[in-house]
Amino acid sequence: MIIMKFGGTSVEDAKAIKNLTEIVKKEIPRKPIVIVSACSGITNQLLQTANLAAEGKKEEALNLVAKIESHHKKIVKDLFDGDTQRFLTKHLASIAEELAALVNGVVVLGELTNRSLDTFASIGERMSSFIIHHYFESQKLKSFWVDARSFMITDDQFTKAIPQFDIIERKLREIVEPKVNNGYVVISQGFIGSTVNGVTTTIGRGGSDYSAAIIGALLNAEDIQIWTDVDGILSSDPSVVKDAKKIKVMSFNEAAELAYFGARVLHPETILPAVKKNIPVRVLNSKNPSSSGTLIVANPKTDKHCIVKSIAYKEGITMISIVSTRMFLATGFLENVFDVFHKYRTVVHTVATSEVSVSATIDNIKNLSHIIKELKQFATVTATDKKAIICIVGDNLRNTPGLAVRMLSAITDVNINMISQGASEINLSFVVDEDQVDDAVRRLHKELFANAGSFPEIFE
């Protein structure tokens, strides 16, 4: 059994769906479970629809509903004719009516809750997956469509719901596994789920990767494939570094660090279920299926002289500096600091400490004012926005003298606000002004990947 997850650009139109179907056909002997995202851009439009409704802009919201319906109806028209086209057109109209009713409800209430937002956001994947299921059938594939809300059970933290693994495993064994064993290509949705009471939830933007990995781990899949629109994980963002290299193989640890620090190919949580079950993850390109992509495994057999695998960056960062001479040598200083972040459910990305000060970076500023207010009870606090984290990742960083010198010499005129090395010793991160990111990343890549050609088993 394998898991094949296809992102938004891989299902964006009729041509993409035809291409996806050919890719799936080749994997039939391996018993694929197919997880799909919404068509590219649709989830954003659904969230925009919800926000317009909350602002009382009913006509604009309903115009977007019509646009979303029209997009999917065009795909149906391009893929089908006759009774199937009529059936799917009617089905899409029914879902559009459901969406319009949501709009009307939010307009009347004048309030958009996270619970309602999840219902809006779920609709894109329900539309795309149902169309693809019927196209599979039209191409003589034995297909079974299942609503992910029947097995992806979560808690009720709407928009960022936490999957309940024990229940999910039981449901997968009951609903999905028998169909796979009977020769069906099971197709479902990533990103969406439901509470034990059947209320629709989502597990966060980009969560389709995560849900695919959960399914793969709980069903002991032999392979998890993440199909996107690039040839694999690259040595840096190709929109910034034009000659970025494709990484052929990397470790789970490296991939997790890259995902966490802004690499846009994988969702940050994706790797975790795969790591626990030691299931290989492959990042592949649906636009170029002949490419070998990137293989992610626990312990890749690669040249130990290869130091850096990739450079990632994360923008929209706020740096908080916390200083307290009253806490000099006090054992509870760090505890007090991080208790505040924990209280307001705010993730800290990087940290640098001394005996009387802490510098921390966050990207969620929803509760920033409350955090600062509480920190000021025992420290002097300053917060600076428009920062970015640049993260250099590689398994061999820990055993590489002089790396910091090479790094800093490449960006001598860039103002570095903070430096932090992860406890795993496979990432070295530093904070710079947001407007210096592109230049710094390009120069670092030129310096650190100058000899990438010496490692053909790693880079392409």
N, C-alpha and C positions, 0 to 999 in steps of 0.2 A: 504494500500500500504506500502511495506517495500523496503528498499535499501539493497542489498547484494553486498559488494565489496570484491573481491578476489585478494589477492596479488600474486606476482610472483611465490612463491613456491607452491601456491594453483593451479597453471595452468602450472606447469613446464613440464609435460609429459602426456602421455595418461592415466596413472593410476590416476594422480591428477585430470584430467578433468573428468574421470568417477566418481571419489569421489565427486567432485564439483557438478556434475549433480544430484547425489543422495541427496545431501544436499538441492539443489534448489527444487527438487520434493516435499520434505516434506513441503515446504513453499508456494506451489502453491495457497492454499486458501487465502493467505495474499497478493496476487498480487505483486510478487517480480519484481523489476528492478535490473538487474545484471550488475555490473561494474567490468571489469577485467583489470589487469595489463598485461604487456608483460610477456612471460615465463621467469623464473628466469635466470638472467645473460644476457639476450638478449639486454636490453637497454645499458648495459655497452659495449657489443660487437658492437652495432651500433655506439656509440660515439667513440669507438676505431677505427672503420672503417672510420669515418669522419676525425679523427685526422691523420690517416695514409695517407688519400687522400690529406690532407692539406700539409703534408710533402713530397708529390710527390711519395709516396710509393704505386703506383697503383696496382702492382701485389699482395702485401700483403693485401691491402684493398679488392681487388676482391676475394681473398681467404677467407676472413672473410665473405663476402657476400655469397659465396657458402656454408660456414659452417652454417650460419644462415638459409639459405634456406633448407639445409639438415636436420637441427634439426626439423624444422616444418614439413617437408615431412615425417620424421619418425613418428611423432605424427599422421599424417594423415593415414599412412600405418597401424599403430597399432589400429586406431579407425574405419577405413572404408574399404570397398572393392567396387569393381564394379564401376559404373558410378560416384558415389559421390567421391570416391578416385581419379579418373581421373580428375574430375572437380576441386577439391581442389588442386591437384598437379599442374594443369595448372594455377590456380589462384595464387598460391604461386610463380610460375615461373615468372608470370607477375609482381608481386610486387618486386621480386628479380631483374628483369630487370630495374625496376624503381630505385631501390637502386644502381645498377651498373651505371646507367646514372648519378645519383647524384655524385657518385665517380668520374666519368670521367669529370664532370663539374668542380668539386673542383680542380682536378689535373690540368686541363687546366688553370683555373684562378689563381691557387696557393694561394688561399685565402679561409678561412672558416669563414663565417659570422654566427652570432647567428641565423639569419633567416634560413640559410641552416642547421644548427645544429638541429633546431627544426624539420625540415623535416626528417632528418635522424632518430631522436629519436622517431618519431611518428609511425614508421613502425612496431615495435614489437607488439604494442597493436592492430594494425589493423590486423595483422596475427593471433594472439591468439584468439581474439574475434570472428573472422570469422569462425575459426575452431570449437570453442565451440558452436556457433550458429547452425552449421550444425549437431553437435553431439546432441544437444538438439532435433532437428527435427528428428534425427534417433531414438531417445528414446521416440518419440510420444509426445514431449512437443510442444506446439504451440508457436513458437519462432519468434521474430522480431528483426533483426539486424539493428542498426542505427549507422551511423558514427557520433561520438561526435562532429566533426567539424561543423555539421549542426545545433547544438544548444548551444554548449559551446563557446559562443562568448567572446573574450577577446580584450584587447588593443594590441598594437604592440611592447610591451617590450619582445622581443623574449627571450626564455629560462626561463623567470620569468614573464610571461604575467598575467595581472590582469583581472579576470572575470568581465564581465559587467552584473550585476544581472538582471536589468530590461529586457534587450534583451533576456537573457537566460530563464527567466521565461516565456516570451511570446512564445519563440521557444519550450520550453518543453510542454506548454499547446497545441501547435499546432501539434507537431510531436509525442511526447512520451505519454502523458496522454491518448489520444483516444485509442491507442493500448493497454495500460494497462487495460483500462475500457472494452475493447472488449475481454479480456481474454488472451492476449499475454504475454509471458515472454519477456520483452524487454531486450536486451543485448547490451551494448555499452562499451566504453573505458573511463578510467580515464586518467588524466595527459595531454591529448591533447585537443586542441581547434582550433579556427581560428579567424582571425580578421573579421570585418564586410565585408571586401573585399574578404574573402575566403582564406587568406594566413595562412598556418598551424602554430600554436603556441604550446608551452607547458607551463604549470603553475608551473614548477619546479619539481625536483626529489622528489618522494614521493607524488606527487600531486594527485594521484588517490584517496587517502583518502579524500582529500579536495573536489575534484569534486563530489565524492559520497555524501558527506555531503551537498554540494550546491544543488544537485538534490533533496535530501531528504527534505531540508528546503523549497525550492521553490514549491515543490509539496505536502508539508504538510504530509510527510510520518509519520507513527506511530512508526517506528523503523529504525535505521541505524545500519547495521551489518558490522563490519570490520573483515573479515576472513583472518587469517594469519597462522603462523606455530608454535605458542606458545599458551598455554592455557588461556592467558589473560595478563593483565598488572601485573607485578610482583613487589615485594618490592625492587628489584634491578636487575641489569643485571646478568642473570644466568651464563653467561660465566665467571663472576668474583666471584659472590657469589653462591656457589653450592646449598645452602639450602634456596634460595630466595623463599618467600611465594607468592602464587597467591592472588591478591586482588579481593574479590568478588564484592564489590561495592565501588564507590568513587564519588566525586563531579566533576562537570564540571571544577571548578577552579583548583582542584588538577590535573586532567588529562591534562589540558592546560599547567600548569606549568611543568609537567613531559615531555610533548612533546617538549616544548620549550627548556628545558634544557637537551635534549639528549636522552630521552627514545625512543627506536628504534621501538616501536610498532605502534605509531601514528605519522602522519605528524603534525607539529606544528599548522597549520591552521585548522585542521580537526574539532575541537570542536566548533569554532566560529559560523558557520551557525546553528549548532544544539542548541547552547545556546540561540540564538535569538528566536528560535521557540520552545524551551523546548522539544526537541525530544531526547528520550533515545538513547545512543550509546552503542552497545555491541561489545566487542572485543572477538573473538572466534577463535578456532583452527580447521582448515579444516582437519588436520591430526588426530584430536581427537574430532569429532563433538559432542560426548556425554558430554564433559566438559561444565560446565555452563558459563565459561568465566568470563569476568569482565563487570559489568553493570555500566555505567556512567550516572548519573542523576543530576539535579540541587541541590536537597537537600536530600541526602541519610539519612535514619534513622539509624544511627550507634551510637555506644557507644562513648560518648563525652570524655571518659577517654583514648581513643586511640589517641595517640599524632602524631606519624609519620606514613605515609602510604608508602612512598617509598624514595629511594635514587637514584638520577640520576646523570649522569656526562657528560660533554661535553669537548672533547679534541680538540687540534689544536687551542688553544686560545692564543692571544697576549694581554698582559697587557700594557696599556699606562699610564704613570704617568705624570701629568701636574701640575707644581708648578709655582706660580707667586706672589712674594711679592709685586709687583707693583699693583696687583689687590686686595690687602688686604681690606676686607670689601666692595669691589666694587660690586654694584648690578648687573652689566652686565657680571660678570665673567663666570658664568655657561652658560648664553645665548651665549656668544662668543665661548665657548668650543663646545657646541652642534650644533651651526650653522655650524661649520666645518664638523662634522660628517654627518649632514643632506645634506650639499652641495655635498658630495661624496657618498651619498646613502649607508652609512655604518651603520649597526645596532650595537648598544651598548647593550651588554647582562647584565652586572652588573656594578654598580657605587658605589663608596664610596667617600665622600666629606668632606673637612674641609673648613675653611675660605679662605685659599690661595692655596688649592690643590684639584685635582680631580684624582682619579684612575678609569679607565674604561677598560672594556675588549671587544674585538671584535674577530670574527673568519674569517672575510673577509678582507684580507690584500691587495686586488687588488690596492687600492689607498692609502696604508699606507704612502708612501713617500710624497705624496701631503698633506695628513692630518698633518703629522709631520711638514712639511715646514710651513704650515699656522699657526699651533698652536705655533710654535717658534717665531712668530711675537709678541706674548704677554706673553710667558711663557717658562720655561725650560721643555723640554720634553725628556722622555726616554721610549723606547719600549722594552719589553722583550717577547720573544716567547717561545714555548714549555711549555705552561701553560695549566691548565685544571680547569674547574669549577665543583665543587661538590655541588649538590643541594639537600637539605633535604626538603621534601614536606609533608604537612599535614594540614588539616583545623583547627586543635586545637593548632597549634604552637603559635598562638597569645595569648592564655590563659595559657601558660605553663611556669611557673617560673623554672629556673634551667636547661633548655634544653641546653643552650649554654655551661654550665659547664660540663654536661654529654658528649656533643659532643667533646669538647676540651680535656677532660680528656682521651678520647679514642684514641686520636692521638697526644699525648704530644710531640712526637719527629718528627712530620711532620711540615715542614716549611709552615706556612700559610701566603700568600702574601697579602690577602685582604679578608674582610668579608662584606657581604651585605645582608640586609633583605628586601624582596620585599614589596612594598607599601600595597599589599593585606594581608601581614602578614601571608601568608601560605607557604612561602618558606624562608629558610635560606641558603645562598650560600657562598661559600668561594673558593678562588683560591689557587691552589697548583702547584708544579712542575708536569709535565706530567708523569714522571716516578714514582711518588708516588701515583698515582690515585688508582690502584688496591688494594694496601695494605690498604690505608686509607678507601676505600669503604667497604672492608671486615671487618675492625675493627669497623667502625661506625655501620654497620649492626648488628654485634654481640652485640654491646652495646644497640642500640635503638630498636632492635626487640627481645630482650631476653624474653619478655613476650607476644609475638604475639599470642601464644596459648590461651591467656586469652580472645581473641576477635574472637571466631569462626564465628561470623556473618560477619566479615570483611575479615579475612585471611583463606586461606586453605592450 
